[in-house]
Amino acid sequence: MSRIIFPTDFSENADKAFEFALNIAKHYDDELVVVNAYDLPYSQNVMSTSLIDIMRETSRKGVVKYQERADKEEVKCQTLSLMGNPIRIVKELSIKFDDCMVVMGTKGASGLEEVLIGSNAASILHAVDVPVFTIPKSAVFGEIRRIVYCSDFQSTKNERALKRLANFAKVFKAEVLILHVLSPKSGDHDKYRAQFAKCFEGIKHSVTIEESDNVENTINDFVTTQQADMVSLLVRRYGLLEGLFHSRSFTNKVAYHTNVPFLAVHETRF
């Protein structure tokens, strides 16, 4: 990768995520792109102009602290203060820089809050075509040594996504724990182990198969028992295949509810 895009709203969660963004930029020797997007609903009220000026100035002052921290850590960094929808802006930046990763904080949600409010993190996760690393409020900053990759085995056909994950693991010298959750009586899939061995050649990895109807709980339990530092999932775009891991809502649930950082890698556009 060449750049780490870090969207921020200057919240406590964003500040925590910045620690991870700095760490990743250091490991990859990448440039950090800090962006704050501010927007105002359309209004004909003359007061809107004054409010935009205030938001612009707040944004410009807010990104300075990130620049100063990056300079202190000797990480190359540029800051952007832009007016517009944050999801659209991050998507445009991901297209402009292409070979990049998005790192951002998320506070998570539950119940009706999750359905009605959602989050910029979840929206960005599905809007861009580059890896998205979301940092939950409860995450503790530290080294990335063990990565749980949730697989439906169809993902072995998506080499670009797996190569991105493999490269991430290689940079951090992390072990990849591949987890496949089956519905009871679905049978085994040992034939795919060789394919994973090829994708993760030179990287310590293992494949675990669990039978359960509750995929989300099984993943969270596995992450806890294995003392994993992050969890990763392939994000599907077009619903070409049916299965436990394929829905947008399931991806959002994992991103919302995991207590460790979550890395979304995207399937290839056909």
N, C-alpha and C positions, 0 to 999 in steps of 0.2 A: 504494500500500500504506500501511498505518498502523502496522504493527509488524513487527519482525524477531525471530523466536524463535530463541534460541541455546541449544541443549542442550549441556551440558558435563559431562565426567567428570574435569575438572581435569588432564588429560594434556597433554603437550607438543603433541600434534596439535590438541587443543582450543584451546590458547592461540594457536597459529598461526591457526586458523580465526577466532578472535575479532578478529584484525586486519581480516579481510575483513568480518566482521559490523559492526564499527565503521564501516568505510569505506562500506558499503552504507547503513547507517542515516544517515550524514551526507548522502549524495547524495539520499536520499529524504526527509530530514528526518523520519525515523520514530523511534518509541520502540523501544528495545532491551529484549527480555524474556529475561533470562538465567535458565535453569532447570537445576537439578541434581536428578536423581531417584535415590533410593537405595532398595534393596529387599533383603529377606532371605527366603530360602526358608522355607516353613512348617516350624515345629518346635515341639514341646511342651517343649523344654528351657528351663528358667528363665533360662539364660544368654542367650537370644535377646533378652530385654528390655534387658539391659545393652548388648548389641551394637548394638541399634537406637538407643539413646541416644547411643552413641559416633558412629554413622553420621550421626545427625541433627546433632550438634554439628559434626562434620567438614564436613558439607554447608553448614551455615550460615556457618561461617568461610570456606569455600572460595569462595563466591560474592561475598564482600566485595571481593576484589581486582578483580573485573570491574566492580563498582559504582564503585570508586575510579578505575579507568582511564576509564570512561565519563564520570564527572564531570570528570575532567581534560580530556577532549576535548570537553566541553560537549554530550554526547549524552544525551538523556533516556533513563533506564534504570530498570527495576525488576528485582529478583531474586526468584526463587522457589526454595525448598528443600522438595521434596515427596517423601513416601514412596510408592513404587509402581513399577510397570513403566515404564521410560523411554519405550518405544514408545507405550504407552497414554496416558501423560501428555502427550507431544508431540501426539498425535492429538487429544486433548481440548482442548488449548490452541489448536490450529489451527482447530478448530470454533468455539471461543469467540471468537477474534479474527477469524476468517474472512479478512479482507483482509490477509494477512500472507505472509511468506516464512520458511522454516526455513533457517538457515545452521549447518552443523556440520562438524567435522573427521572424516576417515576415514583409517585407516592403510593400507587396502587389504589384499588377500590374494591368494593364488595356490594352484593345485592343490587338494589335499585340505583345506587350511586354509580355502579359499574355500567349499568344499562343506559341510564339517562345522561350521564356526564361524559363517560369515557375519559380519554386522556390524549394529549398531543403525542405522547410517546407511542401509544397503540396505533394512532392514525399514521404517524410517520413510519412506523414499522411496516405497514402495508403499502405506503405510498412510494417508497424508494426501492431501488434495485441493488442496493449495497448492504453489507452487513450492518445490523443495528444492535448496539450493546446497551441494554437498559439496566440501570442500577437502582434497585429498590431502597426504600428508606432504611430498612433494617440491615442492609449489607454492611459488612465490616471490611475496610480496606486492607488488602494484604496480597501476597503473591498468589498467582493462579497456577496451581499444581495439578488439580484433578478436574476434568471437564466431563460432565454427563451429556452425551448426545442422544436425544430421543429419536429413534428411527422407526419407520414403518417398512423398511427394507426396499421400498420402491425408490428411496432416496439414493441407493447405490447407482442408479441410472443418471443421477444429476451430479456429474463430476465437478462442475465449476463450484457448486456450493460446498461439496466435501473438500475440495482443494483449498478453499478459503478457510474452512475450519481446521484442516490439517496444517496449513501455514501458521494459523494463530497458535495452535498447540505447539508447533515446532519452535516458534519465536519465544514462547514462554517455557519451553521444555516441560510441557504438561502431559499428563497421561489422559487418554480419552477412554471413557467408560461408555460403551454403546449399549443403550437400553431399548429393547423392543417389548412392548406390551401387547399381548394377544388376548382376544376374547377367549374364554374357556372353550376347549375342544377345537381350537382352530388349527392345531398342528404345529410342527416345528419348521424352522427355516434355516437349517444348517448350511444349505448350499450358498447362502449369502455371506457366510463368514469369510470365504476366500476373497470375495469382492471388497469387503472392508479391509482385509489384510493388504490388498493392493493399494487402496486409497490412502491408508495410513501407514504405508511402508516407512520403516525407520522411526516410527512413533510408538511408544508403548501404548497398547490398547487391549481391550477385552470386550466380549459380547455377552450380554445377559438377557435371557428371555423370561418374562414374567407373564403369568396368566391372571387377568383381572378385567372386570367390567368398568372399574373406576380408574381411568388412565391418569387423571390429574393427581389423585392421591398416591397412586403407585409411584409416579415420577417423584413427587415431593418426598415420599418415604425413602426412596432409593438415594436421592440427593443427600438426605440427612444421614442415613446409615453409612454411606460411602464417604462422608465428610467432604463432599465436592465443593469446589470454589465457584463454579458457575455451571449453568445448564444451557444447552443449545438445541435448536429445533429448526428444521427446514420449513420455510414458509411457502405454501403453495398459492398460486395466483388464480388459476382458471378452473379449479374443480374438475380436472380431467380424470381424477381417480377418486374412488370412494374408500374411506377408511377412518380409523380412530384419530389420526393426527391431521386430517386435511382441512378441517373447517377453520374459518377466520376466528370464530368465537373461541375455539379451543386454544389457538395460539395466544389470543388475548388473555385467556384465563391463566395460562402458564406464565406469561409475562407479568400479569398482575399479582399472582399469588405466591410465586417463588420467593424465598427469602435470600436467595443468592443472585448475583448478576445473571442476566439472560441475554444470550447472543442469538439473534435471528439471522439465518443465512437463507437466501432466496433461490428458488428454482430458476432454471434457465428459461428465458422467454423463447418460445418456439414460433 
